[in-house]
Amino acid sequence: MERKVIFLDVDGTLVDYHNQLPASAIIAVKKARQRGHLVFVCTGRSKAEMQTDIWEMGIDGMIGGNGSYIEYRGEVIYHEVIPKDEARDIVDWLKERDLAFYLESNNGLFASENFKEKAQPALREYMLGKGKSTEEVAHLKTDDVMHGLVYGGELYRDDLNKVSFVLSSYQDHLDSKVAFPNLKAGTWGGRGESALFGDLGVKDIDKAQAIRRILAHLGASQKDTIAFGDAKVDIPMLDYCAVGVAMGNGGPEILAMADMITDDVEHDGLYKAFEQLGLLDD
């Protein structure tokens, strides 16, 4: 088999909803790389959110911030951040509306003072939407779901990939689009009007565009690409890559458009798809 370039979303694809990396996924990635395939994570996370076991497993690089950061074997290929003056305006705007938020950078995740308290109901609802029971989420704290948040850090920053904030209503997201027309406004944690978080990031980037950049750097072809994801934000990369694989736990939109659907992340879905696609063959 010719060398493939594989792109893996992280949350709900490579790691489960407890932020655990399944043993079968580790085996799949290691075997595929031993057979000469390249494996990248392609995620909304910034580098500071990447747990050490993913790096220790062995990957060839990462696309972070939904495309604003690209790294290949330790070398930064591309990095575009929110301009500092705009970042300052975002923080002020969120504070004026009393919206809890956290700032996503490669140097850390910097939370507003009110985030721990205000994000808790949204994160419990988020975990319910991921299949957890009411009993399982009843006592969940913010730090049980979101790891490594820094409280009390500098909030006026020049290293931001993205800003996420708890929505008091969907109108907050709509207003953010008007307030920051030079940035890309999105939502996550739910679908449509039920979105739980808003986010603001660099405009005119997505996971597919980042994949095009890294293929150009590698001198690799689009026909040799495979993408794995579970959410709406992953659709552009599944659509762009030659083979798009949706996890069984994926949302209805991505399940409808994928070339292939594998099992859930918690039922060895990644390993099963790697096997089915011949990525583990000698």
C-alpha positions as CSV (number, residue, x, y, z in Angstrom):
1,M,0.0,0.0,0.0
2,E,1.2,3.5,-0.8
3,R,1.9,5.8,2.2
4,K,-1.2,7.4,3.5
5,V,-1.5,10.7,5.4
6,I,-4.0,10.2,8.2
7,F,-5.7,13.1,10.1
8,L,-7.4,12.3,13.4
9,D,-9.8,14.6,15.3
10,V,-9.1,14.3,19.0
11,D,-12.2,14.6,21.2
12,G,-14.7,11.8,20.5
13,T,-12.4,10.3,17.8
14,L,-8.9,9.6,19.2
15,V,-9.8,10.0,22.9
16,D,-13.1,9.2,24.6
17,Y,-15.4,11.5,26.5
18,H,-13.4,10.8,29.7
19,N,-10.4,12.2,27.9
20,Q,-8.9,8.6,27.9
21,L,-6.9,7.3,25.0
22,P,-8.1,3.8,24.2
23,A,-5.3,1.1,24.2
24,S,-6.6,-0.1,20.8
25,A,-6.1,3.4,19.3
26,I,-2.5,3.5,20.5
27,I,-1.9,0.1,18.9
28,A,-3.5,1.3,15.6
29,V,-1.5,4.5,15.4
30,K,1.8,2.8,16.3
31,K,1.3,0.0,13.8
32,A,0.2,2.4,11.0
33,R,3.3,4.5,11.5
34,Q,5.6,1.5,11.6
35,R,4.2,0.6,8.2
36,G,5.2,4.0,6.9
37,H,1.9,6.0,7.1
38,L,1.9,9.5,8.6
39,V,-0.5,10.3,11.4
40,F,-1.5,13.8,12.4
41,V,-4.0,15.0,15.0
42,C,-6.3,17.6,13.5
43,T,-8.2,19.3,16.4
44,G,-9.8,22.4,17.8
45,R,-7.5,22.0,20.7
46,S,-4.5,24.2,21.2
47,K,-1.1,22.6,21.9
48,A,-1.5,23.3,25.7
49,E,-4.6,21.1,25.7
50,M,-2.8,18.1,24.2
51,Q,-2.3,15.4,26.8
52,T,1.1,13.8,27.1
53,D,0.0,10.3,26.3
54,I,-0.9,11.4,22.7
55,W,2.7,12.7,22.1
56,E,4.1,9.6,23.9
57,M,2.1,7.3,21.6
58,G,3.9,8.9,18.6
59,I,2.4,11.2,16.0
60,D,4.0,13.0,13.1
61,G,2.5,16.4,14.0
62,M,-0.6,18.3,14.8
63,I,-3.1,20.8,13.3
64,G,-4.5,22.8,16.2
65,G,-7.0,25.6,16.7
66,N,-9.1,24.1,13.9
67,G,-6.4,25.0,11.4
68,S,-4.6,28.1,12.9
69,Y,-1.5,26.1,14.0
70,I,0.4,23.4,12.1
71,E,3.4,21.5,13.4
72,Y,5.3,18.7,11.7
73,R,7.9,16.6,13.6
74,G,8.5,19.5,16.0
75,E,8.8,22.2,13.3
76,V,6.1,24.9,13.2
77,I,4.9,25.1,9.6
78,Y,2.1,27.7,10.1
79,H,0.7,29.7,13.0
80,E,-1.8,32.5,12.9
81,V,-3.1,34.1,16.1
82,I,-5.8,36.6,16.9
83,P,-4.3,40.1,16.8
84,K,-3.5,41.5,20.3
85,D,-5.8,44.5,20.0
86,E,-8.7,42.3,18.8
87,A,-7.9,39.8,21.6
88,R,-8.1,42.7,24.2
89,D,-11.5,43.8,22.7
90,I,-12.9,40.3,23.0
91,V,-11.9,40.0,26.7
92,D,-13.5,43.4,27.4
93,W,-16.7,42.5,25.4
94,L,-17.1,39.2,27.3
95,K,-16.5,40.9,30.7
96,E,-19.1,43.6,29.9
97,R,-21.7,40.9,29.1
98,D,-20.6,38.9,32.2
99,L,-19.9,35.8,30.0
100,A,-17.5,33.2,31.4
101,F,-14.7,32.3,29.0
102,Y,-11.3,30.8,28.5
103,L,-8.5,31.8,26.1
104,E,-6.8,29.1,24.1
105,S,-3.1,29.4,23.3
106,N,-0.2,27.1,22.9
107,N,1.1,28.4,26.2
108,G,-1.9,27.5,28.3
109,L,-5.6,27.8,28.8
110,F,-6.4,31.0,30.6
111,A,-9.9,31.2,32.2
112,S,-11.9,34.1,33.5
113,E,-12.5,34.2,37.2
114,N,-16.1,33.2,36.9
115,F,-15.5,30.3,34.5
116,K,-15.3,27.5,37.0
117,E,-18.7,28.3,38.4
118,K,-20.6,29.4,35.3
119,A,-19.3,26.7,33.0
120,Q,-20.4,23.8,35.2
121,P,-24.1,23.6,34.1
122,A,-23.0,23.9,30.4
123,L,-20.4,21.2,30.8
124,R,-22.8,18.9,32.5
125,E,-25.3,19.3,29.6
126,Y,-22.4,18.8,27.2
127,M,-21.5,15.4,28.8
128,L,-25.2,14.4,28.8
129,G,-25.2,15.0,25.1
130,K,-22.2,12.7,24.8
131,G,-24.2,9.8,26.2
132,K,-23.5,10.1,29.9
133,S,-26.3,9.5,32.4
134,T,-27.9,12.0,34.6
135,E,-26.4,10.3,37.6
136,E,-22.9,10.3,36.0
137,V,-23.0,14.1,35.4
138,A,-24.8,15.2,38.6
139,H,-21.7,15.9,40.5
140,L,-19.3,16.8,37.7
141,K,-17.2,19.8,38.3
142,T,-15.8,22.1,35.6
143,D,-12.2,20.8,36.3
144,D,-13.5,17.2,35.8
145,V,-14.2,17.9,32.2
146,M,-11.7,20.6,31.4
147,H,-8.1,20.0,32.4
148,G,-5.3,22.4,32.9
149,L,-7.2,25.6,33.1
150,V,-5.2,28.5,34.5
151,Y,-7.1,31.0,36.7
152,G,-5.7,34.4,37.5
153,G,-3.4,34.5,34.5
154,E,-2.9,37.5,32.1
155,L,-6.0,37.8,29.9
156,Y,-4.7,40.5,27.5
157,R,-2.6,38.2,25.3
158,D,-0.9,38.1,21.9
159,D,-0.7,34.3,21.5
160,L,-4.4,33.3,21.2
161,N,-5.6,30.7,18.7
162,K,-9.2,30.8,19.8
163,V,-11.5,32.1,22.6
164,S,-14.4,30.0,23.9
165,F,-17.2,31.4,26.1
166,V,-20.3,30.0,27.8
167,L,-23.5,31.2,26.0
168,S,-26.2,32.7,28.2
169,S,-28.3,32.4,25.0
170,Y,-27.8,31.8,21.3
171,Q,-28.0,35.5,20.9
172,D,-24.6,35.9,22.4
173,H,-23.2,34.0,19.5
174,L,-25.1,36.1,17.0
175,D,-23.9,39.3,18.7
176,S,-20.3,38.1,18.6
177,K,-20.5,37.8,14.8
178,V,-21.6,41.4,14.6
179,A,-19.1,42.6,17.2
180,F,-16.1,40.8,15.6
181,P,-16.6,40.7,11.8
182,N,-12.9,40.1,11.2
183,L,-12.9,36.8,13.2
184,K,-14.6,33.5,12.7
185,A,-17.5,33.0,15.1
186,G,-18.7,29.5,15.9
187,T,-20.5,27.4,18.4
188,W,-19.9,24.0,20.0
189,G,-21.3,21.6,22.6
190,G,-24.7,21.3,21.0
191,R,-26.5,21.7,17.7
192,G,-28.2,24.8,16.3
193,E,-30.1,26.8,18.9
194,S,-29.0,24.4,21.7
195,A,-25.3,25.3,21.3
196,L,-23.6,25.6,24.7
197,F,-20.4,27.6,23.9
198,G,-19.5,30.3,21.4
199,D,-16.0,30.7,20.1
200,L,-14.0,33.2,18.1
201,G,-10.9,32.4,16.1
202,V,-8.9,33.4,13.1
203,K,-11.1,33.9,10.0
204,D,-10.9,32.0,6.7
205,I,-9.2,28.9,8.2
206,D,-10.6,25.4,8.7
207,K,-9.2,21.9,9.1
208,A,-9.4,21.3,5.3
209,Q,-7.3,24.4,4.5
210,A,-4.7,23.3,7.1
211,I,-4.5,19.9,5.5
212,R,-3.9,21.5,2.1
213,R,-1.0,23.4,3.7
214,I,0.6,20.4,5.2
215,L,0.3,18.3,2.0
216,A,2.1,21.1,0.1
217,H,4.8,21.0,2.7
218,L,5.1,17.2,2.5
219,G,4.8,17.1,-1.3
220,A,2.0,14.6,-0.7
221,S,-1.2,14.1,-2.7
222,Q,-4.8,14.6,-1.6
223,K,-5.6,11.1,-3.1
224,D,-3.6,9.5,-0.3
225,T,-5.4,11.2,2.6
226,I,-7.8,9.7,5.2
227,A,-9.6,11.8,7.8
228,F,-11.5,10.7,11.0
229,G,-13.9,12.8,12.9
230,D,-17.2,12.9,14.9
231,A,-18.5,16.4,14.8
232,K,-19.8,19.1,12.4
233,V,-16.5,21.0,12.6
234,D,-14.8,17.9,11.1
235,I,-17.0,17.8,8.0
236,P,-14.7,20.0,5.8
237,M,-11.7,17.7,6.4
238,L,-13.8,14.6,5.8
239,D,-15.1,16.1,2.6
240,Y,-11.7,17.2,1.4
241,C,-9.8,14.0,2.1
242,A,-9.9,11.1,-0.3
243,V,-11.6,8.9,2.5
244,G,-13.7,10.4,5.2
245,V,-14.4,8.2,8.2
246,A,-17.1,9.1,10.8
247,M,-17.0,7.6,14.3
248,G,-20.2,5.7,15.3
249,N,-20.7,8.3,18.1
250,G,-20.7,11.1,15.5
251,G,-23.5,13.6,15.0
252,P,-26.1,13.1,12.3
253,E,-24.6,15.6,9.9
254,I,-21.2,13.9,9.7
255,L,-22.7,10.4,9.7
256,A,-24.8,11.4,6.6
257,M,-21.8,12.6,4.6
258,A,-19.0,10.2,5.5
259,D,-17.6,7.7,3.1
260,M,-17.4,5.2,5.9
261,I,-18.8,4.8,9.4
262,T,-16.8,2.9,12.1
263,D,-17.7,1.9,15.6
264,D,-17.9,4.3,18.6
265,V,-14.6,5.7,20.1
266,E,-15.3,3.6,23.2
267,H,-15.7,0.4,21.2
268,D,-12.4,0.4,19.4
269,G,-13.8,2.3,16.4
270,L,-10.4,3.8,15.4
271,Y,-8.6,0.4,15.4
272,K,-11.4,-1.3,13.5
273,A,-11.4,1.4,10.8
274,F,-7.6,1.3,10.5
275,E,-7.8,-2.5,10.1
276,Q,-10.6,-2.3,7.5
277,L,-8.7,0.3,5.5
278,G,-5.6,-1.9,5.3
279,L,-3.5,0.5,7.3
280,L,-2.2,-2.2,9.6
281,D,-1.3,-4.7,6.9
282,D,2.3,-5.7,6.4
